């Protein structure tokens, strides 16, 4: 799957979006895939998780959009490679990504900036994973348009289904202007089989989505995710034999076989 772009998106926070982007990236690297993870969420949770602190980095995803249409320097400066302890290359976020809606308002082709940037780098990677912002705006639009597959992490909780509906409304709107519909699959996260509410939500997802739109892999609750985050690591590095680590390896294998 050379140059496959995976956008991890949901318009509700706290559903496992960043956890999925980082741990899926590490798991795909475990299958000898060349992986790039991009943090395009202005909240920079993925960046901070990996100790890419905004005040300590010179270049970020913001430079990609600011340099359009001449991306030349960004391929080397914005992509951090061979960082000790990382399983993948990484593009950190910047809080000022949230300002781009206003700054790019009158720019022609603004929804295709990320896709055009990736045209110059996708040959270097087997997989590019985008940690998308939850807010509807130019960054989310760029991410969805650039993606070969949108992964929608959905917490197995009834309140999380609202964000699930929002991202579908966004994709439906974009599909009216795109030549091909956006492909997506839903990933059930934070599942606790002991909780009847979780079982009911999972059952609802299985009935509504079916096997073609819902990953077989289910990400269960696992305290190792929180512990790994506190240490600035992905779960593959912190607890490689934990349930969470094994489930993201299963998800990686499922994506490779799509």
Residue pairs with C-beta under 8 A, 6 or more apart in sequence:
1 126
1 127
1 256
1 258
2 122
2 123
2 126
3 118
3 122
3 123
3 125
3 126
3 128
4 126
4 127
4 128
4 148
4 149
5 118
5 122
5 127
5 128
5 130
5 146
5 147
5 148
5 149
6 24
6 127
6 128
6 129
6 130
6 147
6 148
6 149
6 150
6 151
6 255
7 129
7 130
7 132
7 143
7 144
7 146
7 147
7 149
7 150
7 151
8 17
8 18
8 20
8 21
8 24
8 129
8 130
8 131
8 132
8 150
8 151
8 153
9 17
9 130
9 132
9 140
9 143
9 144
9 150
9 151
9 152
9 167
10 17
10 134
10 152
10 153
10 154
10 160
10 163
10 164
10 167
11 134
11 135
11 136
11 140
11 163
11 166
11 167
11 170
12 134
12 155
12 159
12 160
12 162
12 163
12 164
12 166
13 134
13 163
14 155
14 160
15 153
15 154
15 155
15 160
15 163
15 189
15 190
16 153
16 155
16 187
16 189
16 190
16 219
17 41
17 131
17 132
17 134
17 153
18 41
18 45
18 46
18 49
18 131
19 153
19 189
19 225
19 229
20 151
20 153
20 187
20 189
20 219
20 248
21 37
21 39
21 46
21 129
21 130
21 131
22 37
22 46
22 49
22 50
22 131
22 234
23 225
23 234
23 235
23 236
23 244
23 245
23 248
24 129
24 151
24 248
24 251
24 252
24 255
25 35
25 37
25 87
25 88
25 127
25 129
25 234
26 35
26 87
26 88
26 234
26 235
26 236
26 237
26 248
27 236
27 245
27 248
27 249
27 251
27 252
28 35
28 88
28 126
28 127
28 129
28 252
28 255
28 256
29 35
29 87
29 88
30 87
30 236
30 249
30 252
31 252
31 253
31 256
33 126
33 127
33 256
34 124
34 125
34 126
34 127
35 87
35 88
35 89
35 125
35 126
35 127
35 128
35 129
36 79
36 88
36 89
36 90
36 91
36 121
36 124
36 125
36 127
36 128
36 129
37 46
37 88
37 89
37 90
37 91
37 128
37 129
37 131
38 61
38 90
38 91
38 128
38 129
38 130
38 131
39 45
39 46
39 47
39 52
39 61
39 90
39 91
39 92
39 93
39 131
40 61
40 93
40 97
40 114
40 130
40 131
40 132
40 133
40 139
40 142
40 143
41 93
41 97
41 131
41 132
41 133
41 134
42 93
42 94
42 95
42 96
42 97
42 98
42 133
42 139
43 93
43 95
43 133
44 52
44 54
44 92
44 93
44 94
44 95
45 131
46 93
46 131
47 53
47 54
47 60
47 90
47 92
47 93
49 229
49 232
50 83
50 86
50 90
50 92
50 232
51 232
52 80
52 90
52 92
54 60
54 92
54 93
54 94
54 95
57 80
57 92
58 77
59 74
59 77
59 78
60 78
60 91
60 92
60 93
60 94
61 78
61 91
61 92
61 93
61 94
61 97
62 93
62 94
62 96
62 97
62 100
63 73
63 74
63 77
63 78
64 71
64 74
64 78
64 91
64 113
64 114
64 117
65 97
65 100
65 104
65 113
65 114
65 139
65 142
67 73
67 74
68 107
68 113
68 116
68 117
69 116
71 116
71 117
71 120
74 117
75 120
75 121
78 91
79 89
79 90
79 91
79 121
80 89
80 90
80 91
80 92
81 89
82 89
83 90
85 232
85 233
85 237
87 234
87 236
87 237
88 129
89 125
97 133
97 139
98 133
98 135
98 137
100 137
100 138
100 139
101 137
101 138
104 110
104 113
104 138
109 116
110 138
110 142
111 138
111 141
111 142
111 145
112 142
112 145
113 142
114 130
114 142
114 143
114 145
114 146
115 142
115 145
115 146
118 128
118 146
121 128
122 128
130 143
130 146
130 147
132 139
132 140
132 143
132 144
133 139
133 140
133 143
134 140
134 163
136 166
136 170
140 170
141 170
141 174
144 150
144 170
144 171
144 174
144 182
145 174
145 178
145 182
147 182
147 183
148 183
149 183
149 184
149 185
149 255
149 258
150 167
150 171
150 182
150 183
150 184
150 185
151 184
151 185
151 187
151 215
152 164
152 167
152 184
152 185
152 186
152 187
153 187
153 189
153 219
154 160
154 161
154 163
154 164
154 186
154 187
154 188
154 189
154 205
155 189
155 190
156 188
156 189
156 190
156 191
156 192
156 197
156 198
156 199
156 201
156 202
156 205
157 190
157 197
157 198
157 201
158 197
158 201
160 201
161 201
161 204
164 186
171 182
171 184
174 182
175 181
175 182
184 213
185 213
185 214
185 215
186 205
186 209
186 213
186 214
186 215
187 215
187 217
187 219
187 251
188 201
188 202
188 205
188 214
188 215
188 218
188 219
189 219
190 198
190 219
190 220
190 221
191 198
191 202
191 218
191 219
191 220
191 221
192 198
192 220
192 221
193 199
193 220
202 218
205 214
206 214
215 251
215 254
216 254
217 247
217 250
217 251
217 254
218 247
219 244
219 247
219 248
219 251
220 243
220 244
220 247
222 235
222 242
222 243
222 244
224 235
224 238
224 239
224 242
224 243
224 244
224 245
225 235
225 244
227 238
227 239
228 234
228 235
228 237
228 238
228 239
231 238
235 242
235 244
235 245
235 248
236 245
236 248
236 249
239 245
